């Protein structure tokens, strides 16, 4: 629990609980402005998740857990001992805020299990303790993943990353960028090439901001520039995060990851996916079952408030794509590393 709220958010402050309120770094405003959005009810948390105030699968899960705390507090105030029935609509709204990131449903499901075990007394203290535990566990998992992923990198190399899987996308430290942090500290990474990641520009706005904040050399590039960079040599790894991993090791991540993995395989560059086990959905046999969120086409037709395409132009705006397990060299989790993932190896990891 944060007792002294930072004056302005840092990359480690995606979500903070302070004085009975949830503070989310408004990632839509970065890097121009680093500011918190203050939320007091579960509906506002669900809207913040849907509207990309908070994004990144682990951070969404953490925010949702705190949203359940707010839901429990409000349900008890309105319904007293009948709060369990009153909280159900808020849980449903949180769970449905975004469809692809499995951490969201995982966090709400974990909080719901606790709710089932509670009596009719005020649930807020117990719910807050569980949300804080989820947050702390994610930070610890990211540190562990950072160390395990760094061990896979032999010799000094440059790497490419896509979208943002840093501290701001998690409970702290980062998944893919957690590996980058640990590997850079060990002298294994010379420079990070960050894809800009259209249309929300998470690489340009967030990854570059995080790495510069950490003092790690970063060069921004257009998404389509990665192939020619690999062709020139010097890139040893593509390191990304994930929003959902299927039981066979297929990986859903930001749109463009699949193409990046195809190009990496052609050029002999390895692909590492860093994600906590809460991102692994063992109920889905393969990536073909992962729901792919599609957002408003206007996000693609415009940029920075200026329309790019002709009036009436059709557009498709899938937010994620699925990279087959056959194109992934390593999945790094807090439980361990899966090399050349397949269904049997994923079952062994998840016990």
Order of alpha helices (4+ residues) and beta strands (2+ residues): beta-beta-beta-alpha-alpha-alpha-alpha-alpha-beta-alpha-beta-alpha-beta-alpha-beta-beta-beta-alpha-beta-beta-alpha-beta-beta-beta-beta-beta-alpha
